[in-house]
């Protein structure tokens, strides 16, 4: 049976990772959360005092990139591959609002993007992969068989993110989450290196008013149509 490359791009908190995990599990494909990779580098920078609210030691981070090893290991408990930084599971630690506040700045560094794009292309060279991020359909896999671009209003995305964080016990305010979403939108869309843009051949999915089931069913139908076209 033919296997395809599925590229899912879009703004933060549009449900890219959720549907990508669902698709990968349903199809028996490899799932790669590229956002987690950038979060892992950001967490490394924070832990090594390379970035904080007052400074960002870009040269220091670039010089330490050879020391950063990111990998994914499937978790039977979670039901998906979790991210490891230099052999340590950091899946939960990279999902904080603090990391979210710095990740767009780290992701804008060309050397960081090149290192991670190289790894991502290696992971997907055999197809049978679902990858989500900001530049998958434009930079990582410009020839992907199926490209999706996820959108939703900033307010909807902030509410989803707020609910996710508070449900796990984080003490945060909705207004702070909304501000973070809006700031990330601006930084992701306006960076010089690989800005977030919709690929010309990407199919736009507005899931503002979709349930997770409706979203999955719609996208799975697109996957099946793509597979049928290759037979």
C-alpha positions, 0 to 999 in steps of 0.5 A, a space after each residue: 500500500 502506498 504511504 504518503 507524507 502529511 504536512 500540517 501547518 498553522 498557528 499555535 493552539 489550532 489543534 495541529 498536534 492533536 489531529 496529527 497524533 490521531 492520524 498517525 495512530 490510525 494510519 500506522 504512520 510516524 508522528 513528528 511534533 516539530 513544535 516540541 523540538 523547538 520547545 526543547 531547544 528553548 527549554 535548553 536555553 532557559 536551563 542554561 541561562 541563555 534566555 530570559 525576560 531581559 536577554 537572549 544570548 543568541 551566539 551562546 545558544 548557536 555555539 551549544 547547538 552541537 550539544 543538543 540532542 532531541 529524540 522521540 520515544 513512544 510512551 505506552 502510557 501516553 499513547 504517543 511519542 514523547 520528546 527527550 532532550 539529551 536523553 531526558 524526558 521533557 515532555 511536560 516541562 516544555 509545555 509551560 506558558 513560560 516556554 511558550 513565551 520564548 519559543 518563537 524567539 528561539 525558532 527565529 534563529 536560522 541556525 536553530 531552524 537549519 539544525 532541526 529541519 535537517 533532522 525533520 527531513 531525515 525522519 520523513 525521507 521514507 514517507 509514512 509520516 505525519 508532521 506538524 509545525 509552522 513550515 512543514 509544507 513550505 520548507 521541510 516537505 515542500 513536495 508533501 503529498 497532502 498539506 493542511 493549514 489549520 486556523 482558528 480565531 485567537 480567542 478560540 485558541 487561547 481558550 483551548 490553551 488556557 483550559 489545557 494548562 489549568 486542567 493540569 494544574 497551572 495557575 494562569 490567567 486567560 488574558 496572559 494566554 491570549 497575549 501569548 497567542 497573539 505575540 506568537 502569531 506576530 513573531 511566527 508570521 514576521 520572522 525573516 527565516 521561514 515565516 509561517 505562511 500557507 503553502 499555495 497548495 495547502 488545504 485550509 481547515 478552520 476548526 473554530 467551530 469543529 469538534 475534535 471528531 468532526 475535525 478528524 473525520 474531515 481530515 481523514 477523508 482528505 487523506 483517503 482521497 489523496 491515497 486513492 489518487 495514488 493508486 
